[in-house]
Amino acid sequence: MMVFGDILFQFLLLAILIGGTIFLVRLISKHFPGMQRKERWLLPLYGSVLIICGIILAILQPFEERQESGKEERSSIPSLYSYMNSGNTDEIDPEFLRKEWGFTYSEGELQITSSPSDELMASIFVEKVKGMGDEVEAFYYETPLYMDGEDMSEYITPPDVTLSDGILNILNPGGNGYQEVEVNTFKDPFTFNQFTGRSFMGDENESTIQHGENIILIRVGEEKTLDLDPDSYIEYVN
C-alpha cells in the first residue's frame, strides 16, 4: 500500500510539473507575444529541470551521507591489532577472515619470511599454540577499505602463503607491495550542486579514503623453533 502511494505521489508531482510548465509558457506567450517559441519554453523547462533534480536529490542518498555512513561503520569495527596485543585471537570476528591456509610440517625448525620482505601489504603476527603438533595454520584478516563511503575491499587481491623446504613464505600479489585498482567516480551533475557550494568540476582531493587493517596470523605448535626474517617485521602475539 505504501509503495502504491509513493508511485501515485510521483505521478501527481510529475503532472503538476507538466501543468505548471504549460501554464508558464502560456503566460509568457500572453504577456510577451514577441518572443519566439523556443524562448518561451526555455525558462519554464529550465525551472522544471531544477525542481526535478532537487526532488531526486532529496530521494537519493547524498554523497555526504554515504561518506558519513562509511565513517560510522568504520569506527564501529574493532582494531585487529588490539586482538594481537591482547592475545585474544580466537575472538576475531570471522567476517574479517578473507583467506586461510593449512600445512603439515614435521621438522622442528621453521623459517618464516615474506616476499618482498620490506613491502608486504599486511602486518605479520606469529602465535605459538599448545597441542598443534605438526600443524601450521595461516590466516589473512582484513577490515574494510572505504573510498567515499563505499567498501572497496573486494577489489584488493589478498596475499598468498606457501610452505616449502622448511620456509613459510608470504607472497605479495603481483610480486610487490602495491596494487593498482582503477576506480571511476561519478560526481553529481551541475544542477544538483548549483546551490550547494560543491565543486562540479571534479577534484581528486575530494575523495576520502579510510584504510582498513591487513593482518596475517600464523599459528604453529609451541615446540617449534622459529627463524623469523628480521626484514619482514614479524611480531609475536602477546
C-alpha positions in Angstrom: 0.0 0.0 0.0 2.8 2.4 0.8 4.6 1.6 -2.5 1.4 2.3 -4.4 1.1 5.6 -2.5 4.7 6.6 -3.4 4.1 5.8 -7.1 0.9 7.8 -7.1 2.6 10.8 -5.4 5.4 10.7 -8.1 2.8 10.7 -10.9 0.9 13.5 -9.2 4.1 15.5 -8.8 5.0 14.9 -12.5 1.6 16.1 -13.6 1.9 19.2 -11.5 5.3 20.0 -13.1 4.0 19.4 -16.6 0.9 21.5 -15.9 3.0 24.3 -14.3 5.3 24.3 -17.3 2.5 24.6 -19.8 0.8 27.4 -17.7 4.1 29.3 -17.6 4.6 29.0 -21.3 1.1 30.3 -22.0 1.5 33.1 -19.5 4.8 34.2 -21.2 3.1 33.9 -24.6 0.3 36.2 -23.5 2.5 38.9 -21.9 5.4 38.6 -24.3 3.9 37.9 -27.7 7.1 39.0 -29.5 9.2 36.1 -28.0 10.0 33.1 -30.2 8.6 29.7 -29.4 12.0 28.4 -28.2 12.5 31.3 -25.9 9.0 30.9 -24.4 9.9 27.2 -23.4 13.4 27.8 -22.3 12.8 29.3 -18.8 9.9 27.0 -17.8 11.9 23.9 -18.9 15.0 25.0 -17.0 12.9 25.7 -13.9 11.3 22.2 -14.2 14.7 20.6 -14.5 15.9 22.3 -11.4 12.8 21.2 -9.4 13.1 17.6 -10.7 16.8 17.5 -9.8 16.0 18.8 -6.3 13.4 16.1 -5.8 15.8 13.4 -7.0 18.5 14.7 -4.7 16.1 14.6 -1.8 15.1 11.0 -2.6 18.6 9.6 -3.3 21.2 9.3 -0.5 23.5 12.3 -0.8 27.3 11.9 -1.1 27.9 13.3 2.3 25.5 10.8 3.9 27.2 7.9 2.2 30.5 9.2 3.4 29.3 9.6 6.9 27.7 6.1 7.0 31.1 4.7 5.9 32.8 6.6 8.7 30.3 5.3 11.3 30.6 1.7 10.1 34.4 2.0 10.1 34.5 3.5 13.6 32.4 0.6 14.9 34.9 -2.0 13.6 37.3 -3.2 16.4 41.0 -2.9 15.7 42.6 -6.2 14.7 45.8 -5.1 16.4 44.0 -5.0 19.7 43.4 -8.7 19.4 47.1 -9.3 18.6 48.2 -7.2 21.6 45.8 -8.9 24.0 46.4 -12.4 22.7 42.6 -13.0 22.1 43.0 -14.0 18.5 40.1 -16.5 18.8 37.7 -13.6 19.4 38.3 -12.0 15.9 35.0 -11.8 14.0 35.1 -14.5 11.2 33.6 -11.8 8.9 37.1 -10.3 8.6 38.7 -13.6 7.6 39.5 -13.3 3.9 41.7 -16.3 3.3 43.3 -19.2 5.3 45.9 -21.9 4.7 46.8 -25.2 6.4 50.0 -27.2 6.2 51.7 -30.1 7.9 55.3 -29.7 8.8 57.1 -32.3 10.9 60.6 -30.7 11.3 61.5 -28.9 14.5 62.7 -25.6 12.9 60.6 -23.4 10.7 61.7 -20.3 8.9 59.1 -17.5 8.2 59.7 -14.8 5.6 57.9 -12.7 3.1 58.5 -11.6 -0.5 59.3 -8.8 -1.0 60.2 -8.6 2.7 60.1 -4.8 3.0 56.9 -4.1 1.1 54.4 -6.7 2.3 50.8 -5.3 2.3 49.9 -6.9 5.6 51.4 -7.0 9.2 52.6 -10.4 10.2 52.0 -12.0 13.6 53.1 -15.4 14.9 51.3 -17.3 17.7 52.6 -20.4 19.3 49.8 -22.7 20.3 49.9 -25.7 22.6 48.8 -29.0 21.2 49.1 -28.1 17.5 51.8 -30.6 16.8 52.9 -30.6 13.2 50.1 -28.4 12.0 50.8 -24.9 10.6 48.0 -22.5 10.0 47.9 -19.1 8.4 45.0 -16.6 8.4 44.6 -13.4 6.4 42.3 -10.9 8.2 41.2 -7.7 6.6 38.9 -4.9 7.7 37.0 -2.8 5.1 38.8 -0.2 3.0 36.4 2.7 2.3 36.6 5.2 -0.5 33.9 7.9 -0.4 31.9 5.7 1.9 32.0 2.6 -0.4 33.7 -0.6 0.7 36.5 -1.3 -1.8 37.9 -4.4 -0.1 36.7 -6.9 -2.7 38.9 -5.3 -5.3 42.1 -5.9 -3.4 43.8 -9.2 -4.1 44.9 -11.0 -0.9 48.5 -12.3 -0.4 49.4 -16.0 -0.7 51.2 -18.3 1.7 53.4 -21.3 0.8 55.4 -23.8 2.7 58.4 -25.5 1.0 61.8 -26.7 2.1 61.3 -25.5 5.7 60.4 -22.0 4.7 56.9 -20.5 5.2 56.8 -17.7 2.6 54.2 -14.9 2.5 53.8 -13.6 -1.1 52.5 -10.2 -2.1 50.1 -10.4 -5.0 51.9 -9.3 -8.2 55.3 -9.5 -6.5 55.3 -6.1 -4.9 53.6 -4.2 -2.1 51.3 -2.1 -4.3 48.1 -2.9 -6.3 46.7 -0.8 -8.9 42.9 -0.5 -8.9 41.1 1.6 -11.4 38.0 3.3 -9.9 35.6 5.5 -11.9 33.9 8.1 -9.6 30.7 9.8 -10.9 30.1 13.3 -9.5 26.7 14.8 -9.1 25.7 16.9 -12.1 25.8 20.7 -12.1 22.1 21.0 -11.5 22.4 19.0 -8.3 25.2 21.2 -7.0 24.2 24.6 -8.2 23.2 26.0 -4.8 25.1 23.6 -2.5 28.6 25.1 -2.7 30.1 21.9 -4.0 32.6 21.8 -6.9 31.2 20.4 -10.1 34.5 20.3 -12.0 35.8 17.3 -10.0 38.8 17.2 -7.8 40.7 14.1 -6.7 41.4 15.7 -3.4 37.6 15.5 -2.6 37.8 11.7 -2.4 38.0 10.4 1.2 39.9 7.1 1.7 39.7 5.3 5.0 42.2 2.5 5.1 41.4 -0.8 6.7 43.8 -3.2 8.6 45.5 -6.1 7.0 47.0 -8.8 9.2 48.4 -12.3 8.6 48.3 -14.5 11.7 50.5 -17.7 11.7 49.9 -20.4 14.2 52.4 -23.1 15.0 53.0 -25.6 17.7 54.7 -24.2 20.8 57.5 -26.8 20.5 58.6 -25.4 17.1 61.8 -23.3 16.8 61.1 -20.3 14.6 63.6 -18.4 12.4 61.9 -15.1 11.7 63.2 -12.9 8.9 64.1 -9.6 10.5 63.3 -7.6 7.3 59.7 -8.9 7.3 58.8 -7.2 10.6 57.2 -10.2 12.1 55.8 -9.9 15.6 54.7 -12.4 18.2 51.2 -12.3 19.6 51.2 -11.3 23.2 
